[in-house]
């Protein structure tokens, strides 16, 4: 592609990303086109000829999950599909995760989070990941589908064991991902059967079953929807909550600000996600010859959006590395766009907002003890250590 610099590998080093971004909106690498600026990143995520489903199939291929029952199930799920099949699979999720319906859960979510905070053994030494981040989304999932709360630890474990190896490319955990997927399938099937036997209510599992009864999806699609809901509900929200807490607590003035002005919390979370997104790269494949920002793409070419670079594009964000929650609210690139926009983003945002609000109210003098530790890959960031203390 004329005019674009070439790199062997685009990593996550901040200095390198800033240098390359200053030279142009994109670079090429051995794997494809690497988008670095915000506007073309949005264009890529919304482009009708840049497909997403094949990107998750590539993750599975890269990990070596290429055949067998797990791959057969993955290939039937929303995350790997395209076209009319994808649109059909999105419809039930759109009903479940519609904004007004999710917002009605706010009071329930706050009660769940308060219960998690009640269980913290020692406010003077809080493991923010183990004591809070890993518990909240799993308990929320159990509430959504009317599963017993004591199953929340299993839910969190299954989500992490299945998704983390795929998203981080951890080949040592390949078989564990396959095994956890099978256990998840059994868990979902048993829970849906129990909901049928006990009688349907207004929970998500009951709504999903009614959709199947009404012919909106097959029994197999119902199981896949349940698996996808479990996986998507936990792992990514866990780490994004940890990253948001890390950004807010890394500067005591930021934490004092959200404690003093609870109304500022949604904007502070958006700014924290801009600076520290869970997904470092979002990628697509050209399904036909097309162009992006004036540059030609052949069918099969890959386009990688670096959220780490695009979220700090100085053309879009003055003082790009500064924490400025007073910025005009903008979209979070990691939630995608167009026909591939994340259906669960409203729920994720409400969970984050209620969690930060509850923590700030309960622990106004919270401070980090030690540094935030993360496992950073080209695809995602995992928070591995985040401890804090509450005291005067």
N, C-alpha and C positions, 0 to 999 in steps of 0.2 A: 504494500500500500504506500504509494509515494507520499513523501512528506512526513511520515510517522517514524519516530525513533524505534529501534528494535532492542529488546532486552532478552536475555536468555530465559530468565524467570522473574516474574513480578512477585516480590515477597510482601512483607508487612512492615518493613523498616520505615519509620516515619520520615527520616531525612531523605531517603531515596525516593519515596513517594512524592514528597514536596518538590524535590528537584525535577523529577519527571513531569509532574503536573504543571510546573512553571514553563516547561518546554512545549506543551501542547495538550489537547483534550484526550489523546489516547496514545498508546504505544502498541507495538506488536510483540508477541513472544512466540515461543515454540508451540504454545497451545492455542493461540488465536489473537483476537483483538482485545486489548485491555483498556477499558474506558475509565478515565480518571476525573472527568469534570461532571458537574451535577446535571446540567441541562441534557447533554447527550446520554447520561445515565438514565434519566427519566424516559427519554425517547426510546432507549433500548428496552426498558422494562415494559413499556406500553406498546412496543412494535408488534403488529399482528403477525409478522412473518418470523419472529424470533420465539421459538418454542421452549417451554419450560420442562414438560414431562420427561423428555429425553435427558435432561440434565441430572435428574435423580437416578435414572437408569444408568447413567455414566458413573455416578457415585457407587452404585451397586456393583457395576462391572469392575471398577477400580479396586473394590474390596474383595473381589472374587466371589460375590454372590451372583452367580451366572445361571444357575439351574437349581432344580429341586423345588419342593413345596413352598419354601419361603420366597424364592424368586417368582414362582407362579402367582402367589398371593400379592406380592409387591406390584407385579405387572397389571393387576386388576384394580389397583387403588388409585385414588384421585391424583396423588403426587406424581405418578408416572404416566398419566394418560393425556390425550390431546383430543381436539375436535369435539364432535357431538357427544362422544362418550364422556369426555371431561365435563362438558356442560351439564349432562344428565347427572353426573356424580356430585357436582357442585350444588345442585338445587336443594337436596335435603340439608346440606350444611348451611346454605343460605337461610333456610327456615330456622334452624337451630340457633345460629349465631347472628341473627338480625340485630341491629343496634338497639332498637327499643326493647326487645325481649331480654337482651343481655343486661341493659341498664337497670331493668327491674330487679336484677339479682344483687344490686349494689349493697343493700342492707345485709343480705345473707353473706356476701363476701366479707364485709367488715366484721361480722360476728365470727366467721371462720378465722380471720387473721387475728382478732383479739384472743381467740382461744389458743392459737399458736403462741402468741406473746405470753399468755398466762403460763404456758408450760416451760418457759425459759428457766433453767435451773439457777443461774447466777447472773444477774444483770451486770455485775462487775466484770464478767468475762464471757462475752457472747460470741459464739461461733455463728456469724450471720448466715453462713451457707447451711450448715447442718441444723441449726436451731430455728431458722426462719425460711430461707429461700427454698430448701428442698422440701419443706413441709407444706407451705401455702398452696402451690399449684396442685399438688397431689390431693390435698383435702378438698380443694375447689372441684376437682374432677369428680371425686366421690359424691360430693353434694349434687353436682349437675346430673349425674346418672342414677342417683339414689342408691349408691353402693355403701356398704358399711364403712364407717370412718376408720375402723381398724385395718382396712385394706389399703389405706393411703401409702404406707411404706412400701408395699408390694408394687403399687402403681408407679411410684417414683422410681423404684429399682428397674422395673420392666421398661419404662420409657428411656432411662439412661442406658441400660444394657443394649437396647435395640438401636437407638439413634446415634449415641456418641461414637461408636466405632465407624459408622457410615459417614458421619459428618466430619470426623477428624482423620479418616483414612487409616485407622489403627488396625493393621492386619493381625496383630496378636489377639485381637478381640473378635475376629471374624466369626468363629464358631459360636461364641457367646451371644453375638447379635442374632444369629440364626436360631439358637435355642430360645432366646428371650422372645423372639417374634412368635415362635410356636406356642410358648406359654401364654403370651398375650392373646393369641387367637382363642385358646381354650378358655382363658379368663373371661373374655368378652362374650363368647358363646354361652358359657354357663350363666353369666349375669343376665343376659337378655332372656334366657330361658326362665330364670327365676322371676324376672319382672312379669313375664307372661303368666306364670303360675300364681303369683301373688296379687295380680291385678294391676292395671295400668294407672298411672297418675299423671302428673304434669311435668315430670322430670324429663331430661333429654332422652334417656333410654326409652321411655314410654312414647315420646314423640316419634322417635326413630322407628319403633315397632309399628305404630299406627301408619307411618308412611309406607312401610312394607305391606301392611294389610290392605291399604288403599291402592296398591299396585304402583306406587311411585318408585319402588326399587325392589330388586329381587332379594331373596334371603341371603345369597352370597354377598351382594352389595351391602346389605345391612351389616353383616359381620365385618366387612372391610371398613365401613363407615365407623363402626365402633372401635376398631383397632386404630384408625387414623385419629379419632378424637382423643383416645388415651395418649397416643404418642405426641400429638401436637399440643396437648394441654399442659405438659409438664416440662420437658427438658429445656426447651428454648426459653420459656418464661423464667425458669430457675436461674439460668445464667444471665439473662438480661436484668433480672432483679438484682443479682449480685453486682453486675457492672454499674447499674444506676446507683446503688448504695456506695460503691467504691468511688464514683465520681463525686457524689455529694459529700462524702465524709473525708475525701482527700484534702479538702480545704475547709477548715472549721467555719469560715465565714459563710460558706454555702449552706452548711447544715443549720447554722443560726438563722439564715434567711428563710428556709422552708419552715422552720419551727415558728418563727415570728409571723410569717405570712402563709398560712395554709392554702390560700387561694392561688399562690404562685406554684404550687406543686405540679400541676399538669405541665406547665411550660418548662419547669426545671427538669422534669423527666424527659421531655422531648429533646431538650438540649443535651442531657446526659446520654441519651441514645444516639444523638448525632456524634458526640465525641467518642463514645464507646459502644458501638453496635455489637450485638451478638453475632451477626453474620458479617464477615469481613469481605466476602465476595459472593455475588449472586450472578449466575451465568445462564446463558441461553444458547440455542443453536438455530442457525438459519434454516428454515424448512424449504426455502426456495431462493433463487438468486434475488438479492435485494440490496438496499444500501442503508447505511446509518450515518447521519451527519455528513452526507455527501460522499461517503467511501463505500465502494462496492464490496459486497459479500457474496460468495458463492454458496450454493446449497451445501449444507453440512459444515460450514464454517462456525466456529465457536466465538461467542462474545462474552467477555468476563467484565462485570461491573465491579470495580473496587469501591466498596462503600467507604473504606478507610480513607481513600483519596477524595472521592466525590463529596463526602460529607464535610470536607475541609477545603472545598474549592473557593479560593478567595474571590472569584467572580460572583459567587452566590452568597458567600458568608464573609462579611468584613470581620477582621480579627478572627480568622478561622479557627485558631487553636484556643481561643479564649472561651470561658464559660459565660455565656450571655443569655440568660433565660428570657430577656426582654426582646429577643429577636422575633420577627414575624413568624408565626407558626408555619412550619413547612412539613412536607411529607417525609416519612422515614423510609429510606430506600430499601431497607431490608424486608419491608412488608410487600415489596413487589409493586405491580401496577397492572392496569388493564384487566384482561381476562384472568390474569394470574395473581391478582391482589390477594393478600392473606385474609381468608374469611374470619380468622380468629383474632384479628388485630384489635377490635373493639374490646373483646373480653380481656386480652392481654393488657391493654392500656388501663382498663378499670382495675384489674388486679394490682398493677404497679402503683396506680394512684392511691388505692385504698391501703396498700401495704405501707407505702412511704408515709401517708397521712397518719396511720395508726402508730407506726414506729416513732415518728416525730412527736406525737402527742404523749406516748408512753415514756420515751427516752429522750427528752429534749437536750440533755447534756451528753449525748452519745459521742464518742470519739474513737477513731481507729487506733488499734494497738498493733503496730508493725505495718508492713507494706502489704498492699493488695498483690496476690500472686495469681497468675493466669497461665493457662496453657493456650498459646496462640498458634493457630494454623492458618493456612491461606484461606480456608473456608469459614471457620468459626473461632470464637474465643470462649474458653471454659474458665470459670473462676474456680481456683483450687484452694485458695486461702483468703479469708476475710474475717478478721476478728475485731471486736470493739468492746468498749467498756462504758458503762453509764455510771456517772457519779459527779458530784459537784467539783 
